[in-house]
């Protein structure tokens, strides 16, 4: 069980000496300061590239097991950003909803609600962990700016005890979360322009790092081909048009043929590409299955046949 966490003056909680007197500055200077700090947040991600690479490869390997789930956890702004990254995965990469979960210390039924008391949510962590039914097949992405959020630290600790792979992302090197995670991603952003307002620079770094991590994971799992999201869900006209362009480009056919292949392939881009290459729908589905749902591998097999 997680011990009572002390609260030292974390980097993200400190007062930034560069913003002393900011309330007296001209608005243009305030905005320039805020803009520069956002750029610094993105720049801080560069120092975590090796950690992101290691985490992505390890996570992808775990998620190759079809029983595994990807679970995001967090509180406050970190919880919202973690949830946002997770919620984008089904529509962008076709990641199965039954293999995705999000747990926030705040109201789980209203993404617009952030309760400041949620950071201290020991009881909430216990309840959510019980609901999660986490196993040793699962992957946990735990995000906390301070690295000291009680909800996130306890949830991560309990998940690790169950044998889940825990990836901890925080903005302070000495955050307690790193003691409860198997893999560490440090985004060393330092103090905010507005002390403790980690929706600013720390949040920008988290948003960038989360998107990079999940995109590399999904790429390694075969959901990306030549920079195209070939498992995208075709839920609107824009995406259907994009899908037709993808099929036409990859299969080297015209858009009319691409649209026909999509219709025959149940609006699945990878299946439609193989259909456009001359396979029947059943052959295309079998070909993808034999290639582990990797379109490039399936196309290589066609070329070698």
C-alpha positions, 0 to 999 in steps of 0.5 A: 500500500502506498505510504503517506506522501510528503510534499516537497517543493517540486520543480513544477510547484516552484515560483518561476523567477522569470515571471515575478511581476508578470501581473504588471507587464504589458499584455504583449509581454505576458503572451510572449512569456507564455509562448516561450514557456510553451516552446520550452515545454515541447523542447523538454520532450527531446530529453525523453526521446530514449525513454519514449523509445524504450517505453513504446517498444516494450508497450507494443510487445506487451500489447501484441497479446490480444488479451492485453489492455491499454489503460490510462490513469491520472488526475487533474490536467494530467488525467484529462490529457491522458484520457484525451490520448487514449480516447483518440486511439480507436478512431485514429488507429482502430484500437479496440474499445474493449482493450482500452480504459481510462481512469481519472481521479475526477468525475469519470462521467464528465470530462469537463469536471476537474476536482482539485481534491481528486489528487488526494483520491486514495479511496477513488484509486482503490475503487477504480482499481477494483473496477479495472480488474487489471491483470499481468497482461495489461499496460498502464500509462500513469501521468502526473506532473508532480509525480506525487499525486496520491491517486495516480501513485496508488493506482500504479503501485497496485497495478504493478503488484498485479504484474501489469506493465506500468509506464510512469510519466512525470515532470519532476525527477524525484516524483514518487510515481517513478518508484511505482513504475517499470518504465520512466518518462521524465519531462523536465519542464521546471517551474511554470509561469504561473506557479503550479499551473501545470496545464501550461508548460508541463501539460504541453510536454505531456500532450506531446509526449503522450501523442508521440508514445502512442503513435510509435506504439501503434506504428509498431503494431502495424496501424500506420503505413507510409504515414497513413492511418490505415486502420482509421474508423470511417465515421464521416465523409471526410474520413471516407474520402481520405480512405479512398485516397489512401487505398488509391495511393497504396494500391496504385489504382484510381479513386473509383476503384479504391471506393469499390474496394472499400465497399467490398472490404467493409470500409477497412483500408488495409483490406481494401488495399489488398482487394484493389491488388486483386484479392477477394475479400476473404483472401484479403482478410486471410492475408492480413491475418497471416501477416499479423495485420501488418499491411506492408508484410501482406503486400510483400507476400503478394509481391513474392507470390 
